[in-house]
Amino acid sequence: MEGFNLFNKRKMLAGSLSFLSALALVGCGGGETADSGGSQGTGGSDGDKELTFMFRGGEDEKKAYQAAIDAFEDANPGVSVNVISTDADQYATKLQAAIAGNDIPDVFYVEQGDVMAYVDNGILKDITEEVENSDFDIENVWEYGINSYRYDGKNIGQGNIYGLPKDVGPFALGYNKAMFEEAGIDLPDPDTPYTFEEFVEVGKQLTKDNDGDGELDQWATGFNVNWSLHAFVWSNGGEYLSEDYSEVLIDSPEFIEALQYFADLQNVHGLTPSVAQAQTLDTYQRWMNGEIAFFPVGPWDMSTYATLDFEYDLVPWPAGKTGVAATYIGSLGIGVSEATKHVDEAIELAMYLSTSKEGQQQLVDAQIQIPNLIDMADEWAADTESVPNNKKEFVDIVGEYGRALPAARTYTAEWYDEFFINIQPVLDGEQTAEEYVKQVQPRMQELLDASIIQHEQSAN
């Protein structure tokens, strides 16, 4: 999973009403394809069964997947896999074009938020029977990962299986150990989160002018609101949606308080680079340069962060009124096309990439994800010598307290996108959190209502 890019790619696909309309046309099209060597798995001249696998990722992920594909082909004589890899920012557009052209890959990456539309429109194959009758132990795969691709026609999380997890992506909080040691501050407790108040106090000690020129050059935080606000809202008892996903709840006192706290980290406490400073050098680069103490970390970051000039580790996010840390788990799925001509082989490939020990080891060794297999993940997390030492935090998020992103289980994401479109005045201290949520909640509810109606029409 590419973490910071997930939201934008999700919007490009699931948030497009015109694309959902195109899906409906494809769903009625019967699944014939052009002879492009693509979606349907055309047979080669030697009679081999050829599958097409489409995915996205950086160079580390591409190398890991090619190695996994090579191993799959070695274990399955007579089956060849045509790999189509794209950069992260191109994947949604290219997959959309393949679907619109009725040239869908046999096996491909699926966003969590696209499962309902893909199933309703005949794009994804139901693989429940094959998965349940396979020789791998489904109980040894993260429940969150499996349930993210279950769908009963109404809700995600229950019903038949339409995909398997490519990964589960726990969004942890990282910190720069060197900064704590230089400031003479005790390292954070890996098991007990800071309170909101404690986080501010520690943050003030970590925000400094190191060269004495009157300008700050070290800060406590550098959080992006799209990715980090959830941890503060949920731990404070706030919610984006009601339990049945029908009501937008951002105007609750708990949500408002958490949003205001988030904005105050910069505007009241000065713990975050200003907008002008962030434009000069964004907070990600400042973290990489060792200028920020706390920064979000996903498993997909590990290969990049292995080259940092400082040692980092993981801790729980600070906790609000509930006293319990919170954060989200992202995921990408691996789905099988309803139109594939090689059903058994396509499903076998999806299962191999998602759940085989050999395939998982390739991806884990590349430091781009945690294992999908629980026993392998526990063994991986027990290694406290390699960085990050507290890899157990990733495992705890997936197994105990992480949640799906708010729009992962609604039919479209427009209602969720709306929240962030005009939020900058709050972050700049020009508008209070209470003023903003009162303004934006009705529009979000309107868009959510439209999404619910659209889902009902598509399902019928």
C-alpha positions, 0 to 999 in steps of 0.5 A: 500500500502507498499510504499517502497516495491512497486517498487521491487514487481512491478518489479517481476511481470510486469517486467518479460517477461517470466511471460508475456509469461506465461500469454498469455498461461493462457489466452488461457487456458479456466480457469479450475482449480484444486480442491484446494478450491482456484481460482474459488470459490468452493462450500462448502458441505453446498451449500454456495458459497465460494470465495477466496480473496488473499492479502498482508500486515502487521499484522495491515492490516491482522487484519483489512481485516479479520474484514472487511471480517467477516462483509461482510459474516454477510451481505451476508448469504450463501457466505463464503470467504477463505482468503489467506494473504501473507507478502508483499515480497511473494505476487508477487511470490505466485500470479504468481504461482497461475496464472501460475497454472491456479488457480487464486483467485476470488478476489485479489490485483492488481498492477497498472502496471499489469492491461494492461497485465492482461486484455490483457491476460484474467486474469481480469474481466471487472466489469464496468456494475456492478460498474456503476449499483451498489448503491454506488456513484462512484463520491464519490470515488477518480477519481485517484483510479478509473482511475488507473484501467480503460483500453481501450486496449491502455491506462490506465486511460480511458475505462472500469473498471477492478478493484477498488482501495484497496487504494490510497497512497499519498507520503507526506513529513514528518518532526520532530517537535521536531527538529525544536523546539529545533533549534528555527526554525519556523515550515514549512508552511503547505500550502506553500512549501520551494523553493529548496534554502530555503530547503537547508538553513533550512536543514543546521540548522537542520544538527548537531553534538549534542554530540560534538564529531566531528561527525554528529548525526542529519541530515536534510534528508534521501531520497531514490532516488527510491521514492523521486527523482520524487518530485524534478524532477516534481516540477522543470518542468522535466518529465520521459516520453512524454505525450503519454508515447513513449519518455524518456525525462530524458535528459532535463535541468529541469530533470538534474538540479533536479537530480543534486540538489538531489545528492548535498543534500549529496555531496555538502551540507552534509544534508544526512548521507553518504553511510557509515553511512547509511550502519551502520544504514539506514535512515529509522531507523535514522528517527525512532530514531529521527535523521533525520528532513525530511522523506517521509510518506505514509498513510501505515506508520501511524500505525507504526509512532504512536509509535514514541518518537517524534511528526511528521507532514506533509508538501508539498515537496520543489518546484523547478522552477515551484513553485508548490510542486509535488509527486506521488500517489501509489495505489493497486487495487482489481480485480476480476478473469475472471474465477470466478464461482461466478461473482456477489458475487466476484464483490460484495466483491471487491466493499465492500472492496473498497467502503463500509463505513464499510469496509473503516472504518476498514482500516482507524481505523487500520491507514494503508490508507486514505479513498477511499470515498471522503466525509469520507476522508474530515471528516478524514482529518478535525481531526487536533488533532491526529498525523499527524495533517496536514492529509489534505496534504494526501488528497490534494495530491490525489485530487489536485496534485499527479501523478502516478509513471512513469512506472504505465502506461507503459506495462513493467517497465524495461525502468524505472528500468534501470534508477536506476541500475547504479545511485550510482556514481551520488549519491556519487558525482563521476559522474554528473547528466548530464553525467549519463542521457546522458549515460542511456537515450538511453538504457531506450528508447530502453527498452521503445520501446520494451515495446511498441511493446510487448504491441501492440503484446499482445493487438492483 
